[in-house]
């Protein structure tokens, strides 16, 4: 029988009414006219304790679908006097804010049900997170809540709490809310093993996953239940009425000054806010969030003061809760956030969502837009405001994919050996395990279903202290291992585990110095992209990167060379691979029409039909593509990588128009640069973005020979060598070493600062390499860099396409970069021309290209 199946037939109203307790039934129909579609598909299976994944748009009653059967059973037991002092349901969500919401949304119905019942039913609901006080924890220990609301990290802690874990032995249900947001990162991997640990205690537990629109659902279902259990999928993608639009603040996105562009953008945003009750605005970075609020207050002081707020991850808990409460009460006209309000916390009535620039993935856009019209019957109303032509093309294709429900595929990390080490340590605290049983239990998690016995044994070797040399680096044995069994070692092991649990690395800033003089601070993610010799801008001046020690970066002043690393590189969301291919497909279709001599009218008609854009947007896209075609006679697309050799006697750049998203381009660019630097003994500078990448060097670079050495079956080995001494490898090693508890963030009441962690990790890195280049945590660091941060799998597909001739490489020479090239090699050009503003630079380059088209650009 198939393990994962789709439930295609809903239960009838009558069938559902039959299972409801009379009090619950009375309460339900006093609040709702009838069952919603997700409830008709999901409630019966949850009642029957069948594993189920419910996928539906935001605001489609998923949460009540998950809880209705459970509340029904608790009320029924309470009325019959058989309600036990045990945890019946564990609810897990990625956000503390969402947990507080759920508590409120459960306690209110319970109070209403008690009113109907005419008595106190004694059903307890409690939240346990990092914010829970010691006295609240003690209360829970004495009288466990019937519904426990928690986070993945707190679940792992209570699984190792000697007394509290006894309350988990008879859990009937486990609900994982916003499961799609957990599945794509190491928090989800950690949770998948915690679920196996919980399942080991509560042997008949039913798993319920609640997910927004995501693909492929089969993968999320496997993530929920593992490879061996059955699971039904409920995919209720009913079309809520959608009012979606891509908007431009100006008629012409290129022949308009920066000042006018921004003036119009803020006027447009103000206009949209004033036309609606409450507007939620998404920017893609925290800095842009603060800037947006500041500018709206300054430009329209009479309209915005206390009625607008910024919401992001850096806000303190108190400030965040205050803002969320004001939003619920409807006292805010607008809230601006980066990504913090994407997930389903109850933020009251929002009737418009505005995205500033591309959300970079269809799933993310649907998640964001669903925040407007959060109620079941409400209309989803969203606007994307674009500021340049690449954004216009990207967002128009994204909108088409959203309307046609073509969702980008989710990436679920697998075989993460650092998380495995942490969880095995936790499992050893619980009981003495037979190694074979332990291996079997771990492989029940989807994230470890193909874990090799070799990797498993290597992690046990590390945890049991087999490598004596590591004791010099203060890495001691955490478990004992004897006669095929493992168990906890030492009195402090429980405290060490409890105080160092989790997967989210400590974030920090890098202090930039020339000798002892402090120049400023940079985001740590910025440093990950750099190598010695790279030039960057800080505070308006340019500096050359020399080396990094701990959280300090040594640089020298650079006057002659333009920057090689864009200042916004670490904050940008990467474009998804699937959406990249859709944009590439549009480019190809238009290129074919130009090549076959189709008239402007016919191409314009095609754009309107294909993209759902208005005449203004269609015209801008047509003109942009026409300009590229007239200039280069080529439009790079999903089947053609255009390699552009640019040389104006001052600057030589090789620009690769490879529209595969930044994660693939990161791989491709590093691989080609590594081949060139090894074969030709030349230093190569790299710049990447979603649309392509560029290489730059002092001498001529032979790209043709480098491309011939790119092989799909060898790319992993090549990339392993390319990243081995890179800054990104060093930083990510610290994260992995901390997760695997080789480096302890907290020990004996002292917290180790990130700078000290980084220094310790550098010494440890060299010690591990002396033991083995394939030491489990080194292996995991490579996997994380190549598979999670970059995208080695899709890079293999691209290279295979090149090898098989399905993707052609076309080379051209230019004196002025082609229109599509500016966005790829933007930063270097802007600084050569001493232009600060991106839009002003694109406008000036457009003028130069137009002049050149007359005489032939290539």
Number of C-alpha atoms within 10 A of each C-alpha: 5 7 14 22 15 14 16 12 9 15 16 12 13 8 11 18 13 10 15 20 19 15 18 25 16 14 19 18 11 11 9 9 8 12 18 17 20 24 27 20 25 27 24 20 19 21 20 10 18 18 24 30 31 26 26 22 24 26 21 25 18 25 21 18 24 28 21 19 25 22 23 19 19 22 25 19 16 16 17 9 10 10 18 13 14 17 22 24 25 22 22 25 23 20 19 20 18 21 24 19 15 22 16 13 14 17 15 12 16 22 15 15 22 19 14 13 17 10 11 13 20 14 20 18 20 21 22 20 20 11 9 12 10 9 9 12 17 12 11 19 15 12 14 22 22 24 26 23 25 25 23 25 21 18 23 24 20 18 23 21 16 11 12 18 17 16 23 22 19 18 22 19 26 23 24 25 26 22 25 26 18 21 23 17 17 23 19 23 26 25 27 25 25 23 24 19 20 22 21 13 18 19 13 14 22 23 23 30 26 22 24 28 23 26 18 13 22 16 18 25 28 20 23 30 26 24 20 14 14 17 27 21 22 25 21 19 15 11 12 17 12 15 12 17 18 24 22 21 19 19 13 16 22 23 16 14 15 18 11 11 23 15 14 15 20 17 16 17 18 17 11 16 20 14 11 13 16 24 26 27 26 29 21 19 17 21 13 16 23 18 14 21 20 16 12 18 17 13 14 13 10 8 15 19 16 10 16 22 24 21 22 18 13 9 11 9 13 9 11 17 15 10 19 22 15 16 24 14 11 17 15 22 22 25 23 27 26 22 19 15 23 19 22 22 18 20 20 19 19 26 22 26 28 25 23 22 20 27 24 23 25 29 25 21 20 24 20 24 29 30 30 26 24 23 17 15 11 18 18 26 20 27 20 26 22 24 22 20 22 16 17 25 25 22 28 27 24 27 23 17 20 19 16 9 17 18 21 20 18 18 17 20 19 21 20 23 25 26 27 22 23 23 24 26 26 27 22 22 23 18 12 15 19 16 18 11 11 17 18 12 17 23 21 20 26 26 27 23 17 13 18 12 11 10 16 20 14 18 21 24 17 23 25 21 18 14 15 12 15 18 11 10 15 13 19 18 23 27 22 18 22 10 7 9 15 24 21 24 17 10 8 12 17 21 13 17 23 18 16 19 24 23 22 13 14 12 10 15 17 21 18 23 18 14 11 8 9 13 17 12 17 19 15 17 17 18 21 17 18 21 19 14 17 20 25 23 18 13 8 8 12 20 24 22 22 16 14 20 13 17 21 18 20 21 23 16 12 16 11 8 15 23 23 26 24 18 14 11 16 17 14 13 15 17 23 22 22 19 25 25 17 21 21 23 17 17 19 19 16 22 21 13 16 20 12 9 10 12 10 15 9 10 19 17 12 15 23 15 10 13 19 18 21 13 13 13 24 22 18 19 20 16 14 19 21 19 20 21 21 20 24 23 16 22 26 26 27 21 21 21 22 23 21 22 21 21 15 11 7 6 14 18 22 23 27 27 25 28 28 29 24 26 24 30 27 24 27 29 19 22 23 22 23 22 20 21 14 10 12 14 10 17 17 20 21 25 25 30 25 25 24 28 26 25 25 20 15 12 11 12 20 11 17 10 13 18 18 10 14 20 15 18 11 11 20 20 9 19 20 17 13 18 19 14 11 15 18 21 21 18 19 22 25 26 23 25 24 26 27 29 22 26 24 21 21 17 15 9 8 9 12 13 13 19 16 15 20 25 16 18 25 17 11 22 19 12 15 18 12 11 12 11 13 13 17 24 27 23 18 21 25 20 21 21 20 23 19 18 17 21 22 24 14 17 23 21 13 21 20 17 15 21 16 10 12 14 17 17 18 14 16 16 16 16 14 19 25 27 21 21 21 20 20 20 26 19 24 22 20 20 18 14 11 11 15 12 11 15 21 19 21 23 18 15 20 19 12 14 21 16 12 16 17 10 9 14 20 19
